[in-house]
Amino acid sequence: MSVSLILLVVMAVLYACGIYLLLERSMTRVLLGFLLVGNATNLLIIVMAGKAGVAPIVGDGVAAEQMTDPLPEALILTAIVITFGVSAFLMALIYRSWRLARQDNVEDDEADVALRGGVPGMQGEGSSIDRSDTEFGIRAEGAVSTARDLEEDDEGAAAAAASSTADGGDTR
């Protein structure tokens, strides 16, 4: 038997714990679950690679049957990079969620409630979110209100142009 039973058991435990954590409502637990599933997948690729051999460099006196396939190692390196990138993105989402709402739990929205067929809960209405605790501060509120004012001005100008064109006036 070329595959260690311990590697198979560790891989199964990592998958089980990772999937359990992925199903939680906390974003931090989802991140930990994703990391566990990524590591379990790397173990799966190692197990599927077969027994170890010599380096895949053609030399004198080395038969092709004695060499190890380099593809599983390349796949594992790619999986590590992808796991790192997605983990960094999830950590940025967790940080932003914590800065805005002081929580990292995922709340139900109307679509979730409609799929479940239940009555929407009013969990988040009683909590007050401090919108000033962002890295943009008051400047973000000013930028948003300025953008809304500009949008309203553009809509008013477009309506005025449309009405003068409808009245037969020249818009040049």
N, C-alpha and C positions, 0 to 999 in steps of 0.2 A: 504494500500500500504506500503510494508516494505522497499522499496528502495527509497531513497531520490532523488527527481528530480534534485536537485543541484549537487549531485555526478555524475549523468548521463551527465549533461550539461558540468561540468568541465572535465569529462573524454573525451567527444566528442571534446571539444576545445583543450585539450592536444594532442589528436591523430591528429587533423587537423593541428595544429601548428608544431608538431613534424614531420609529413610526409612532410609538406612544407619545413621545414629546412633540412630534409634529402635529398631533391632533389636539393639543392644548390651546387655550385662548391667549396665553401670554406670549408675546413676541420673543422674549428672551428664551423661553423653553423651545419655541419653534427653531430659533437659531441653534441651540444645543442639539436638537433632534436632527437638523440638517447636517451638522458636523458629524454626528454619529453615523448617519446613513452614508455620508461620503466616505468615512473611514471603513465602514463595512463593505462598501462597493470596491474599495481598493483591495481589501482582503479577498474578496471574491475573484478579482482579476488575478491576484497572486495564486490563489488555489487553482484557478482554471489554467494557468500557464503550464502546469505540470512540474515534473521534477527538475531540479537545478542541474546545470551542465557547465561546460566551459564557455568562455566568452566567444561570441559569434564573429571571430576574426579568422579568416582562412589562413592557415599556416601549414607547415609541413607536419605530417603525421596525425592530423586531427580529422576525424571522420565527421560527416554531417550529422550523424545520429547523436554525437556527443555534445553538439553545440546547443545553446539555449536560444530560444526565439526572443529577439529584442522587442517585439511588438507589445507584449504585456507591460513592460517597463515604460515604454513610451505612452501607452494609454493611462498608466497610473500617474505619470508626471502631468499629463494633460488634465486628468481628473482633479489632481491637487490644485492646479492653477484655477480651474473653474470653481472648485469649492471655495478657494480663497476669495475670488471675485464676488461670488454670491454672498459669502459671509460678510464681506466688507459692506455690500449694499444693504444687507439685513441689519448690520450694526448701525448704519446711517439712519435707517428707518426707525430703529429702536430709539436712537438718540433724539431724533426729531419728535417722535411721539412723546418721549419723556419731557422734552423741553416745552412742548405745547400744552400737554394735558396732565402731566405728572403721573402718567400711568402707561403701561405697555400692553394692556389688554385690548384685544380686538372686540369691538362692540358690534351688535347686530344692527343691520340697516333694514330698510323696508323690503328689499329683495330677498334677504335671508329669511325674514319672517314670512313672506309670501310663499317661499319654497317650502318652508316648514309647515305652513297652514295654520299657524298660531296667531295669537293676538299680540300686537307689538307692545313691548314693555317700555315703560317710561323711565329707564334706568338713568339716562344721562341728563335729564332735564333739571334735576335738582342740583347738579354740580355746577359750580361756576369755574370757568376756565380763565386763567389770567393770560390774556392775549398780549400783554406788554412784556412777558418774559420770553422774548425771542431775541435772536442776535440782531434783528433789525430795529427793535424798539418802536418808538413813536414814528420814526421815519417811514415804516411800512404802512401805517395807517394813512399818513399824508400822501404817499404815493398812490395808494388804492383810491382814495377820495379824489385826487387829481385826475387819475385815469377815468374814473366814473364821470367827472365833470366834462372832460374832453370828449368822452363818448356821447354824452347828452348833447353837447354843442354840435358834434358831427351829425347826429340824428336830426337836430333842429335845422341845420343848414341844408341837409338833404331833403327834408320835408318842405322847406321854403323854396328850394330849387324846383322840386316836383310841382308845387302849387303854381309857381310863376310860369312854368312850361305849360301846364294845363290851362292857364288863363290866356295863353297865346303870346306871352311876353318873350322877348329875346333874351337868352341867357348868356350872350357873348359880351 
